[in-house]
């Protein structure tokens, strides 16, 4: 299997797809096969997140590796999705605009490329809502 095809076959990488325990109602991203709260009693199902949430905390990144196609400085935040799950992701906004509690929504953007003609990796970033 080629590397690009391998990445495309991971739906959670290109969509905000995780899991939900139907027993306790807890959501997980990345997906889990077992609920750590309910253990064997838990019933895990696939869940597509709405993609909206708020900034819990953030940091400003001032330097990156040359392989990242992103202007510095930029904010990276811990986002609490509306379903309660938290995840870390870049936020596409001015560094003076981001603040704790800021509403955000997910967007699908280029993260990195392997040279000018190599594999492009896309992923979830957030923008102000």
C-alpha atoms as one frame of an Amber mdcrd trajectory, in Angstrom:
protein
   0.000   0.000   0.000   1.373   3.418  -0.897   1.872   6.028   1.827  -0.593
   8.590   0.356  -3.316   5.938   0.078  -2.613   4.839   3.670  -3.219   8.379
   4.968  -6.369   8.849   2.881  -7.810   5.659   4.411  -7.706   7.207   7.883
 -11.032   9.080   7.989 -10.316  10.714  11.356  -7.278  12.400   9.778  -9.363
  14.187   7.143 -12.574  14.615   9.084 -13.284  15.278  12.713 -14.350  11.681
  13.334 -13.887  10.120  16.731 -15.925   7.833  18.919 -18.625   8.068  21.551
 -19.430   5.714  24.403 -23.196   5.242  24.263 -23.152   3.913  27.829 -21.774
   7.052  29.552 -22.043   9.618  26.711 -18.324  10.521  26.659 -16.777  11.531
  23.306 -13.204  10.731  22.251 -10.806  12.153  19.679  -8.744  10.497  18.385
 -11.044   7.468  18.297 -10.886   4.787  20.971 -11.982   1.179  20.887 -12.610
   1.010  24.643 -14.167   3.523  27.045 -11.762   4.046  29.969 -14.719   4.949
  32.203 -17.056   2.057  31.403 -14.512  -0.569  30.344 -16.250  -3.673  28.975
 -19.733  -2.312  29.712 -19.162   0.592  27.317 -20.559   0.563  23.790 -18.241
   2.519  21.478 -19.649   3.933  18.224 -18.211   6.222  15.561 -19.049   9.905
  16.007 -18.567  12.850  13.629 -17.938  16.000  15.638 -19.732  19.250  14.773
 -16.356  20.979  14.682 -17.295  23.910  16.903 -15.876  24.757  20.290 -13.852
  27.267  22.287 -10.222  28.022  23.115  -9.283  26.691  26.571  -5.641  27.841
  26.464  -3.110  28.689  23.773   0.546  29.281  22.992   2.200  31.366  20.302
   4.611  29.431  18.061   7.414  31.689  16.873   9.624  29.235  14.927   8.901
  26.003  13.049  10.665  23.390  11.015  11.269  24.376   7.391   8.891  21.632
   6.209   5.828  23.424   7.627   4.121  25.737   5.175   2.960  28.282   7.740
   3.867  31.854   8.592   5.185  32.453  12.093   4.214  33.513  14.640   0.909
  31.623  14.885  -1.290  30.358  17.734  -1.752  26.718  18.728  -4.585  26.065
  21.157  -6.277  23.434  23.222  -9.806  23.471  21.858 -12.748  22.131  23.828
 -15.258  20.888  21.290 -18.956  21.349  22.021 -19.184  17.631  22.766 -16.628
  18.013  25.597 -13.545  16.487  23.975 -10.358  18.540  23.989  -7.780  18.571
  21.216  -4.692  20.542  20.265  -4.681  22.340  16.927  -3.393  25.468  15.176
  -5.765  28.450  15.062  -5.740  30.508  11.873  -5.969  34.084  13.147  -3.819
  37.033  14.146  -1.870  36.336  17.339  -3.423  39.459  18.904  -6.946  38.205
  18.177  -6.872  34.844  19.983  -8.132  34.709  23.569  -9.300  32.156  26.119
 -12.979  31.421  25.584 -12.886  32.460  21.908 -15.454  30.503  19.863 -13.877
  28.570  16.983 -14.890  26.207  14.190 -12.866  23.572  12.399 -11.522  23.913
   8.898  -9.528  21.566   6.700  -6.121  22.945   5.707  -2.672  21.959   4.491
  -0.369  21.084   7.401   2.896  20.048   5.749   4.318  18.860   2.421   7.238
  16.599   1.669   9.124  18.901  -0.696   7.714  20.824  -3.661   6.437  17.699
  -5.451   6.001  15.337  -2.501   3.125  14.132  -0.375   0.883  16.846   1.068
  -0.581  16.218   4.515  -3.857  17.948   5.349  -5.518  18.197   8.718  -7.817
  20.082  11.031  -7.110  23.670  12.022  -9.526  26.092  13.641 -10.706  29.591
  12.708 -12.666  32.144  14.747 -16.405  31.391  14.662
